[in-house]
Amino acid sequence: MMSVGLRPTFHKGDTSNHYELHIFDFARDIYGERGNRRYLVFISEEILFPTVDQLIEQIHTDKEETLNRLNIPYR
């Protein structure tokens, strides 16, 4: 699951795009390494959340939606 955008909840006023990739069920440290990825589905627009807790709740919802679209059971 990947987030592409401005990260407005944390970086108000920053105008550069950021790319954040979350790999499910993966525990190795590969920070800074290059890799291949495919874009399969679009889940939601980027929005400014009033609280970090609401952002975290939306991330869990997006994860569930992503796994459902890929026919992978949500744990």
NORLIN-V134324 format. One record per pair of residues at least 6 apart in sequence whose C-alpha atoms are under 7 Angstrom apart, sorted by the first residue. I is the first residue (numbers start at 1). J is the second residue. If there is no record, write none. Layout:
I:J
I:J
This chain:
1:21
1:22
1:23
2:19
2:20
2:21
2:22
3:19
3:20
3:21
4:17
4:18
4:19
4:20
5:17
5:18
5:19
5:46
6:14
6:15
6:16
6:17
6:18
8:48
9:48
9:49
43:62
49:55
64:74
67:73
67:74
